[in-house]
Amino acid sequence: MEASPQMLALAAAARAWWEAGRPDGWSLEQHLADPAAGCSDSAQERALAVTVAQWVRPGN
């Protein structure tokens, strides 16, 4: 099943948000190891960060 343009746009926006929250000086690998770094204490925000990292992680 192919993703709709809206779903692709949502995924791209979520990834851009997650990457923008990466702590200064961190590599992608460091951020993947601690995907909620840079997030607020909001459970929803942290869950979104973990989900995006799972999607971004090589091999997924």
mmJSON file of the N, C-alpha and C atoms, coordinates in Angstrom:
{"data_MODEL":{"atom_site":{
"group_PDB":["ATOM","ATOM","ATOM","ATOM","ATOM","ATOM","ATOM","ATOM","ATOM","ATOM","ATOM","ATOM","ATOM","ATOM","ATOM","ATOM","ATOM","ATOM","ATOM","ATOM","ATOM","ATOM","ATOM","ATOM","ATOM","ATOM","ATOM","ATOM","ATOM","ATOM","ATOM","ATOM","ATOM","ATOM","ATOM","ATOM","ATOM","ATOM","ATOM","ATOM","ATOM","ATOM","ATOM","ATOM","ATOM","ATOM","ATOM","ATOM","ATOM","ATOM","ATOM","ATOM","ATOM","ATOM","ATOM","ATOM","ATOM","ATOM","ATOM","ATOM","ATOM","ATOM","ATOM","ATOM","ATOM","ATOM","ATOM","ATOM","ATOM","ATOM","ATOM","ATOM","ATOM","ATOM","ATOM","ATOM","ATOM","ATOM","ATOM","ATOM","ATOM","ATOM","ATOM","ATOM","ATOM","ATOM","ATOM","ATOM","ATOM","ATOM","ATOM","ATOM","ATOM","ATOM","ATOM","ATOM","ATOM","ATOM","ATOM","ATOM","ATOM","ATOM","ATOM","ATOM","ATOM","ATOM","ATOM","ATOM","ATOM","ATOM","ATOM","ATOM","ATOM","ATOM","ATOM","ATOM","ATOM","ATOM","ATOM","ATOM","ATOM","ATOM","ATOM","ATOM","ATOM","ATOM","ATOM","ATOM","ATOM","ATOM","ATOM","ATOM","ATOM","ATOM","ATOM","ATOM","ATOM","ATOM","ATOM","ATOM","ATOM","ATOM","ATOM","ATOM","ATOM","ATOM","ATOM","ATOM","ATOM","ATOM","ATOM","ATOM","ATOM","ATOM","ATOM","ATOM","ATOM","ATOM","ATOM","ATOM","ATOM","ATOM","ATOM","ATOM","ATOM","ATOM","ATOM","ATOM","ATOM","ATOM","ATOM","ATOM","ATOM","ATOM","ATOM","ATOM","ATOM","ATOM","ATOM","ATOM"],
"id":[1,2,3,4,5,6,7,8,9,10,11,12,13,14,15,16,17,18,19,20,21,22,23,24,25,26,27,28,29,30,31,32,33,34,35,36,37,38,39,40,41,42,43,44,45,46,47,48,49,50,51,52,53,54,55,56,57,58,59,60,61,62,63,64,65,66,67,68,69,70,71,72,73,74,75,76,77,78,79,80,81,82,83,84,85,86,87,88,89,90,91,92,93,94,95,96,97,98,99,100,101,102,103,104,105,106,107,108,109,110,111,112,113,114,115,116,117,118,119,120,121,122,123,124,125,126,127,128,129,130,131,132,133,134,135,136,137,138,139,140,141,142,143,144,145,146,147,148,149,150,151,152,153,154,155,156,157,158,159,160,161,162,163,164,165,166,167,168,169,170,171,172,173,174,175,176,177,178,179,180],
"type_symbol":["N","C","C","N","C","C","N","C","C","N","C","C","N","C","C","N","C","C","N","C","C","N","C","C","N","C","C","N","C","C","N","C","C","N","C","C","N","C","C","N","C","C","N","C","C","N","C","C","N","C","C","N","C","C","N","C","C","N","C","C","N","C","C","N","C","C","N","C","C","N","C","C","N","C","C","N","C","C","N","C","C","N","C","C","N","C","C","N","C","C","N","C","C","N","C","C","N","C","C","N","C","C","N","C","C","N","C","C","N","C","C","N","C","C","N","C","C","N","C","C","N","C","C","N","C","C","N","C","C","N","C","C","N","C","C","N","C","C","N","C","C","N","C","C","N","C","C","N","C","C","N","C","C","N","C","C","N","C","C","N","C","C","N","C","C","N","C","C","N","C","C","N","C","C","N","C","C","N","C","C"],
"label_atom_id":["N","CA","C","N","CA","C","N","CA","C","N","CA","C","N","CA","C","N","CA","C","N","CA","C","N","CA","C","N","CA","C","N","CA","C","N","CA","C","N","CA","C","N","CA","C","N","CA","C","N","CA","C","N","CA","C","N","CA","C","N","CA","C","N","CA","C","N","CA","C","N","CA","C","N","CA","C","N","CA","C","N","CA","C","N","CA","C","N","CA","C","N","CA","C","N","CA","C","N","CA","C","N","CA","C","N","CA","C","N","CA","C","N","CA","C","N","CA","C","N","CA","C","N","CA","C","N","CA","C","N","CA","C","N","CA","C","N","CA","C","N","CA","C","N","CA","C","N","CA","C","N","CA","C","N","CA","C","N","CA","C","N","CA","C","N","CA","C","N","CA","C","N","CA","C","N","CA","C","N","CA","C","N","CA","C","N","CA","C","N","CA","C","N","CA","C","N","CA","C","N","CA","C","N","CA","C","N","CA","C"],
"label_alt_id":[null,null,null,null,null,null,null,null,null,null,null,null,null,null,null,null,null,null,null,null,null,null,null,null,null,null,null,null,null,null,null,null,null,null,null,null,null,null,null,null,null,null,null,null,null,null,null,null,null,null,null,null,null,null,null,null,null,null,null,null,null,null,null,null,null,null,null,null,null,null,null,null,null,null,null,null,null,null,null,null,null,null,null,null,null,null,null,null,null,null,null,null,null,null,null,null,null,null,null,null,null,null,null,null,null,null,null,null,null,null,null,null,null,null,null,null,null,null,null,null,null,null,null,null,null,null,null,null,null,null,null,null,null,null,null,null,null,null,null,null,null,null,null,null,null,null,null,null,null,null,null,null,null,null,null,null,null,null,null,null,null,null,null,null,null,null,null,null,null,null,null,null,null,null,null,null,null,null,null,null],
"label_comp_id":["MET","MET","MET","GLU","GLU","GLU","ALA","ALA","ALA","SER","SER","SER","PRO","PRO","PRO","GLN","GLN","GLN","MET","MET","MET","LEU","LEU","LEU","ALA","ALA","ALA","LEU","LEU","LEU","ALA","ALA","ALA","ALA","ALA","ALA","ALA","ALA","ALA","ALA","ALA","ALA","ARG","ARG","ARG","ALA","ALA","ALA","TRP","TRP","TRP","TRP","TRP","TRP","GLU","GLU","GLU","ALA","ALA","ALA","GLY","GLY","GLY","ARG","ARG","ARG","PRO","PRO","PRO","ASP","ASP","ASP","GLY","GLY","GLY","TRP","TRP","TRP","SER","SER","SER","LEU","LEU","LEU","GLU","GLU","GLU","GLN","GLN","GLN","HIS","HIS","HIS","LEU","LEU","LEU","ALA","ALA","ALA","ASP","ASP","ASP","PRO","PRO","PRO","ALA","ALA","ALA","ALA","ALA","ALA","GLY","GLY","GLY","CYS","CYS","CYS","SER","SER","SER","ASP","ASP","ASP","SER","SER","SER","ALA","ALA","ALA","GLN","GLN","GLN","GLU","GLU","GLU","ARG","ARG","ARG","ALA","ALA","ALA","LEU","LEU","LEU","ALA","ALA","ALA","VAL","VAL","VAL","THR","THR","THR","VAL","VAL","VAL","ALA","ALA","ALA","GLN","GLN","GLN","TRP","TRP","TRP","VAL","VAL","VAL","ARG","ARG","ARG","PRO","PRO","PRO","GLY","GLY","GLY","ASN","ASN","ASN"],
"label_asym_id":["A","A","A","A","A","A","A","A","A","A","A","A","A","A","A","A","A","A","A","A","A","A","A","A","A","A","A","A","A","A","A","A","A","A","A","A","A","A","A","A","A","A","A","A","A","A","A","A","A","A","A","A","A","A","A","A","A","A","A","A","A","A","A","A","A","A","A","A","A","A","A","A","A","A","A","A","A","A","A","A","A","A","A","A","A","A","A","A","A","A","A","A","A","A","A","A","A","A","A","A","A","A","A","A","A","A","A","A","A","A","A","A","A","A","A","A","A","A","A","A","A","A","A","A","A","A","A","A","A","A","A","A","A","A","A","A","A","A","A","A","A","A","A","A","A","A","A","A","A","A","A","A","A","A","A","A","A","A","A","A","A","A","A","A","A","A","A","A","A","A","A","A","A","A","A","A","A","A","A","A"],
"label_entity_id":["1","1","1","1","1","1","1","1","1","1","1","1","1","1","1","1","1","1","1","1","1","1","1","1","1","1","1","1","1","1","1","1","1","1","1","1","1","1","1","1","1","1","1","1","1","1","1","1","1","1","1","1","1","1","1","1","1","1","1","1","1","1","1","1","1","1","1","1","1","1","1","1","1","1","1","1","1","1","1","1","1","1","1","1","1","1","1","1","1","1","1","1","1","1","1","1","1","1","1","1","1","1","1","1","1","1","1","1","1","1","1","1","1","1","1","1","1","1","1","1","1","1","1","1","1","1","1","1","1","1","1","1","1","1","1","1","1","1","1","1","1","1","1","1","1","1","1","1","1","1","1","1","1","1","1","1","1","1","1","1","1","1","1","1","1","1","1","1","1","1","1","1","1","1","1","1","1","1","1","1"],
"label_seq_id":[1,1,1,2,2,2,3,3,3,4,4,4,5,5,5,6,6,6,7,7,7,8,8,8,9,9,9,10,10,10,11,11,11,12,12,12,13,13,13,14,14,14,15,15,15,16,16,16,17,17,17,18,18,18,19,19,19,20,20,20,21,21,21,22,22,22,23,23,23,24,24,24,25,25,25,26,26,26,27,27,27,28,28,28,29,29,29,30,30,30,31,31,31,32,32,32,33,33,33,34,34,34,35,35,35,36,36,36,37,37,37,38,38,38,39,39,39,40,40,40,41,41,41,42,42,42,43,43,43,44,44,44,45,45,45,46,46,46,47,47,47,48,48,48,49,49,49,50,50,50,51,51,51,52,52,52,53,53,53,54,54,54,55,55,55,56,56,56,57,57,57,58,58,58,59,59,59,60,60,60],
"pdbx_PDB_ins_code":[null,null,null,null,null,null,null,null,null,null,null,null,null,null,null,null,null,null,null,null,null,null,null,null,null,null,null,null,null,null,null,null,null,null,null,null,null,null,null,null,null,null,null,null,null,null,null,null,null,null,null,null,null,null,null,null,null,null,null,null,null,null,null,null,null,null,null,null,null,null,null,null,null,null,null,null,null,null,null,null,null,null,null,null,null,null,null,null,null,null,null,null,null,null,null,null,null,null,null,null,null,null,null,null,null,null,null,null,null,null,null,null,null,null,null,null,null,null,null,null,null,null,null,null,null,null,null,null,null,null,null,null,null,null,null,null,null,null,null,null,null,null,null,null,null,null,null,null,null,null,null,null,null,null,null,null,null,null,null,null,null,null,null,null,null,null,null,null,null,null,null,null,null,null,null,null,null,null,null,null],
"Cartn_x":[0.842,0.0,0.889,0.621,1.406,0.851,1.761,1.356,0.776,-0.229,-0.847,0.079,-0.089,0.717,0.59,-0.592,-0.795,0.018,0.073,0.846,2.343,2.785,4.193,4.552,3.646,3.874,3.906,3.025,3.011,4.312,4.766,6.015,7.197,7.231,8.323,8.303,7.123,7.019,7.446,7.073,7.465,8.969,9.559,11.014,11.721,11.255,11.864,11.772,10.625,10.454,11.462,11.59,12.496,13.948,14.329,15.704,16.0,15.023,15.213,15.422,14.928,15.077,16.351,17.167,18.407,19.332,19.847,20.766,21.989,22.467,23.632,24.815,25.459,26.653,26.404,25.15,24.833,24.812,25.3,25.21,23.839,23.532,22.291,22.289,23.428,23.516,23.227,23.756,23.486,22.001,21.401,19.981,19.11,19.499,18.746,18.839,19.981,20.148,19.307,19.001,18.188,17.225,16.223,15.387,14.562,14.306,13.494,14.343,15.66,16.52,16.067,15.957,15.505,14.0,13.275,11.821,11.433,10.209,9.647,9.296,8.746,8.333,6.988,6.402,5.116,5.242,4.394,4.406,4.128,3.256,2.915,4.109,4.817,5.977,7.075,7.304,8.333,7.957,6.692,6.235,6.4,6.104,6.29,7.765,8.643,10.08,10.567,10.115,10.518,10.004,8.785,8.2,8.94,9.259,10.012,11.378,12.047,13.374,13.301,12.256,12.101,11.949,11.268,11.061,12.358,13.138,14.362,15.503,15.496,16.586,16.873,18.16,18.515,18.013,17.553,17.055,15.562,14.907,13.443,12.714],
"Cartn_y":[-1.177,0.0,1.243,2.15,3.377,4.453,5.196,6.273,7.43,8.065,9.218,10.429,11.428,12.64,13.311,13.234,13.834,13.104,11.776,10.998,11.249,11.366,11.67,13.057,14.006,15.358,15.349,14.581,14.459,13.84,12.783,12.133,13.083,13.837,14.794,15.894,16.373,17.415,16.886,15.652,15.057,14.869,14.435,14.264,15.607,16.623,17.956,18.485,18.271,18.688,17.977,16.663,15.867,16.297,16.492,16.908,18.3,19.188,20.539,20.521,19.491,19.385,18.684,18.249,17.543,18.482,18.01,18.854,19.259,20.469,20.972,20.031,19.764,18.938,17.448,17.031,15.601,15.098,13.879,13.208,12.53,12.073,11.323,10.083,9.41,8.191,8.473,9.57,9.939,10.221,10.904,11.247,10.0,9.065,7.817,7.016,7.11,6.393,7.002,8.287,8.992,9.918,9.341,10.118,11.225,11.129,12.16,13.296,13.237,14.342,15.614,16.671,17.936,18.127,17.112,17.207,17.785,18.24,18.649,17.39,17.577,16.435,15.851,16.402,15.924,14.482,13.612,12.215,12.099,12.943,12.89,13.291,14.34,14.794,13.737,13.149,12.123,10.888,10.517,9.369,9.641,10.851,11.204,11.125,11.616,11.574,10.139,9.257,7.848,7.217,7.523,6.97,7.452,8.738,9.275,8.612,8.456,7.832,6.398,5.678,4.303,4.3,5.295,5.399,5.796,6.683,7.195,6.181,5.365,4.415,3.593,3.512,2.714,1.271,0.747,-0.62,-0.728,0.38,0.361,0.926],
"Cartn_z":[0.0,0.0,0.0,-0.88,-1.001,-0.075,0.558,1.467,0.661,1.227,0.573,0.688,-0.174,-0.069,1.309,1.899,3.221,4.284,4.216,5.183,5.005,3.774,3.524,4.058,3.882,4.405,5.931,6.547,8.004,8.5,7.849,8.241,8.08,7.007,6.782,7.837,8.195,9.225,10.587,10.907,12.188,12.243,11.145,11.125,11.257,10.572,10.671,12.096,12.744,14.144,15.032,14.857,15.682,15.473,14.22,13.927,14.479,14.457,14.991,16.504,17.171,18.617,19.053,18.104,18.442,19.218,20.339,21.114,20.287,20.516,19.794,19.948,18.841,18.852,18.795,18.858,18.828,17.389,17.212,15.921,15.809,14.624,14.422,15.314,15.393,16.201,17.677,18.191,19.587,19.79,18.831,18.962,18.849,18.004,17.902,19.195,19.88,21.146,22.262,22.159,23.16,22.42,21.746,20.836,21.491,22.778,23.438,23.994,23.781,24.218,23.513,24.253,23.683,23.753,24.19,24.308,25.665,25.742,27.019,27.815,28.978,29.798,29.362,28.316,27.817,27.316,27.823,27.396,25.901,25.389,23.967,23.104,23.528,22.76,22.776,23.919,24.036,23.206,23.203,22.418,20.925,20.496,19.088,18.72,19.582,19.309,19.167,20.034,19.967,18.673,18.302,17.084,15.845,15.798,14.656,14.585,15.712,15.716,15.212,15.567,15.073,13.565,13.028,11.586,10.883,11.498,10.899,10.992,12.034,12.289,11.03,10.639,9.446,9.584,8.496,8.472,8.712,9.003,9.229,8.047],
"occupancy":[1.0,1.0,1.0,1.0,1.0,1.0,1.0,1.0,1.0,1.0,1.0,1.0,1.0,1.0,1.0,1.0,1.0,1.0,1.0,1.0,1.0,1.0,1.0,1.0,1.0,1.0,1.0,1.0,1.0,1.0,1.0,1.0,1.0,1.0,1.0,1.0,1.0,1.0,1.0,1.0,1.0,1.0,1.0,1.0,1.0,1.0,1.0,1.0,1.0,1.0,1.0,1.0,1.0,1.0,1.0,1.0,1.0,1.0,1.0,1.0,1.0,1.0,1.0,1.0,1.0,1.0,1.0,1.0,1.0,1.0,1.0,1.0,1.0,1.0,1.0,1.0,1.0,1.0,1.0,1.0,1.0,1.0,1.0,1.0,1.0,1.0,1.0,1.0,1.0,1.0,1.0,1.0,1.0,1.0,1.0,1.0,1.0,1.0,1.0,1.0,1.0,1.0,1.0,1.0,1.0,1.0,1.0,1.0,1.0,1.0,1.0,1.0,1.0,1.0,1.0,1.0,1.0,1.0,1.0,1.0,1.0,1.0,1.0,1.0,1.0,1.0,1.0,1.0,1.0,1.0,1.0,1.0,1.0,1.0,1.0,1.0,1.0,1.0,1.0,1.0,1.0,1.0,1.0,1.0,1.0,1.0,1.0,1.0,1.0,1.0,1.0,1.0,1.0,1.0,1.0,1.0,1.0,1.0,1.0,1.0,1.0,1.0,1.0,1.0,1.0,1.0,1.0,1.0,1.0,1.0,1.0,1.0,1.0,1.0,1.0,1.0,1.0,1.0,1.0,1.0],
"B_iso_or_equiv":[0.0,0.0,0.0,0.0,0.0,0.0,0.0,0.0,0.0,0.0,0.0,0.0,0.0,0.0,0.0,0.0,0.0,0.0,0.0,0.0,0.0,0.0,0.0,0.0,0.0,0.0,0.0,0.0,0.0,0.0,0.0,0.0,0.0,0.0,0.0,0.0,0.0,0.0,0.0,0.0,0.0,0.0,0.0,0.0,0.0,0.0,0.0,0.0,0.0,0.0,0.0,0.0,0.0,0.0,0.0,0.0,0.0,0.0,0.0,0.0,0.0,0.0,0.0,0.0,0.0,0.0,0.0,0.0,0.0,0.0,0.0,0.0,0.0,0.0,0.0,0.0,0.0,0.0,0.0,0.0,0.0,0.0,0.0,0.0,0.0,0.0,0.0,0.0,0.0,0.0,0.0,0.0,0.0,0.0,0.0,0.0,0.0,0.0,0.0,0.0,0.0,0.0,0.0,0.0,0.0,0.0,0.0,0.0,0.0,0.0,0.0,0.0,0.0,0.0,0.0,0.0,0.0,0.0,0.0,0.0,0.0,0.0,0.0,0.0,0.0,0.0,0.0,0.0,0.0,0.0,0.0,0.0,0.0,0.0,0.0,0.0,0.0,0.0,0.0,0.0,0.0,0.0,0.0,0.0,0.0,0.0,0.0,0.0,0.0,0.0,0.0,0.0,0.0,0.0,0.0,0.0,0.0,0.0,0.0,0.0,0.0,0.0,0.0,0.0,0.0,0.0,0.0,0.0,0.0,0.0,0.0,0.0,0.0,0.0,0.0,0.0,0.0,0.0,0.0,0.0],
"pdbx_formal_charge":[null,null,null,null,null,null,null,null,null,null,null,null,null,null,null,null,null,null,null,null,null,null,null,null,null,null,null,null,null,null,null,null,null,null,null,null,null,null,null,null,null,null,null,null,null,null,null,null,null,null,null,null,null,null,null,null,null,null,null,null,null,null,null,null,null,null,null,null,null,null,null,null,null,null,null,null,null,null,null,null,null,null,null,null,null,null,null,null,null,null,null,null,null,null,null,null,null,null,null,null,null,null,null,null,null,null,null,null,null,null,null,null,null,null,null,null,null,null,null,null,null,null,null,null,null,null,null,null,null,null,null,null,null,null,null,null,null,null,null,null,null,null,null,null,null,null,null,null,null,null,null,null,null,null,null,null,null,null,null,null,null,null,null,null,null,null,null,null,null,null,null,null,null,null,null,null,null,null,null,null],
"auth_seq_id":[1,1,1,2,2,2,3,3,3,4,4,4,5,5,5,6,6,6,7,7,7,8,8,8,9,9,9,10,10,10,11,11,11,12,12,12,13,13,13,14,14,14,15,15,15,16,16,16,17,17,17,18,18,18,19,19,19,20,20,20,21,21,21,22,22,22,23,23,23,24,24,24,25,25,25,26,26,26,27,27,27,28,28,28,29,29,29,30,30,30,31,31,31,32,32,32,33,33,33,34,34,34,35,35,35,36,36,36,37,37,37,38,38,38,39,39,39,40,40,40,41,41,41,42,42,42,43,43,43,44,44,44,45,45,45,46,46,46,47,47,47,48,48,48,49,49,49,50,50,50,51,51,51,52,52,52,53,53,53,54,54,54,55,55,55,56,56,56,57,57,57,58,58,58,59,59,59,60,60,60],
"auth_comp_id":["MET","MET","MET","GLU","GLU","GLU","ALA","ALA","ALA","SER","SER","SER","PRO","PRO","PRO","GLN","GLN","GLN","MET","MET","MET","LEU","LEU","LEU","ALA","ALA","ALA","LEU","LEU","LEU","ALA","ALA","ALA","ALA","ALA","ALA","ALA","ALA","ALA","ALA","ALA","ALA","ARG","ARG","ARG","ALA","ALA","ALA","TRP","TRP","TRP","TRP","TRP","TRP","GLU","GLU","GLU","ALA","ALA","ALA","GLY","GLY","GLY","ARG","ARG","ARG","PRO","PRO","PRO","ASP","ASP","ASP","GLY","GLY","GLY","TRP","TRP","TRP","SER","SER","SER","LEU","LEU","LEU","GLU","GLU","GLU","GLN","GLN","GLN","HIS","HIS","HIS","LEU","LEU","LEU","ALA","ALA","ALA","ASP","ASP","ASP","PRO","PRO","PRO","ALA","ALA","ALA","ALA","ALA","ALA","GLY","GLY","GLY","CYS","CYS","CYS","SER","SER","SER","ASP","ASP","ASP","SER","SER","SER","ALA","ALA","ALA","GLN","GLN","GLN","GLU","GLU","GLU","ARG","ARG","ARG","ALA","ALA","ALA","LEU","LEU","LEU","ALA","ALA","ALA","VAL","VAL","VAL","THR","THR","THR","VAL","VAL","VAL","ALA","ALA","ALA","GLN","GLN","GLN","TRP","TRP","TRP","VAL","VAL","VAL","ARG","ARG","ARG","PRO","PRO","PRO","GLY","GLY","GLY","ASN","ASN","ASN"],
"auth_asym_id":["A","A","A","A","A","A","A","A","A","A","A","A","A","A","A","A","A","A","A","A","A","A","A","A","A","A","A","A","A","A","A","A","A","A","A","A","A","A","A","A","A","A","A","A","A","A","A","A","A","A","A","A","A","A","A","A","A","A","A","A","A","A","A","A","A","A","A","A","A","A","A","A","A","A","A","A","A","A","A","A","A","A","A","A","A","A","A","A","A","A","A","A","A","A","A","A","A","A","A","A","A","A","A","A","A","A","A","A","A","A","A","A","A","A","A","A","A","A","A","A","A","A","A","A","A","A","A","A","A","A","A","A","A","A","A","A","A","A","A","A","A","A","A","A","A","A","A","A","A","A","A","A","A","A","A","A","A","A","A","A","A","A","A","A","A","A","A","A","A","A","A","A","A","A","A","A","A","A","A","A"],
"auth_atom_id":["N","CA","C","N","CA","C","N","CA","C","N","CA","C","N","CA","C","N","CA","C","N","CA","C","N","CA","C","N","CA","C","N","CA","C","N","CA","C","N","CA","C","N","CA","C","N","CA","C","N","CA","C","N","CA","C","N","CA","C","N","CA","C","N","CA","C","N","CA","C","N","CA","C","N","CA","C","N","CA","C","N","CA","C","N","CA","C","N","CA","C","N","CA","C","N","CA","C","N","CA","C","N","CA","C","N","CA","C","N","CA","C","N","CA","C","N","CA","C","N","CA","C","N","CA","C","N","CA","C","N","CA","C","N","CA","C","N","CA","C","N","CA","C","N","CA","C","N","CA","C","N","CA","C","N","CA","C","N","CA","C","N","CA","C","N","CA","C","N","CA","C","N","CA","C","N","CA","C","N","CA","C","N","CA","C","N","CA","C","N","CA","C","N","CA","C","N","CA","C","N","CA","C","N","CA","C","N","CA","C"],
"pdbx_PDB_model_num":[1,1,1,1,1,1,1,1,1,1,1,1,1,1,1,1,1,1,1,1,1,1,1,1,1,1,1,1,1,1,1,1,1,1,1,1,1,1,1,1,1,1,1,1,1,1,1,1,1,1,1,1,1,1,1,1,1,1,1,1,1,1,1,1,1,1,1,1,1,1,1,1,1,1,1,1,1,1,1,1,1,1,1,1,1,1,1,1,1,1,1,1,1,1,1,1,1,1,1,1,1,1,1,1,1,1,1,1,1,1,1,1,1,1,1,1,1,1,1,1,1,1,1,1,1,1,1,1,1,1,1,1,1,1,1,1,1,1,1,1,1,1,1,1,1,1,1,1,1,1,1,1,1,1,1,1,1,1,1,1,1,1,1,1,1,1,1,1,1,1,1,1,1,1,1,1,1,1,1,1]
}}}
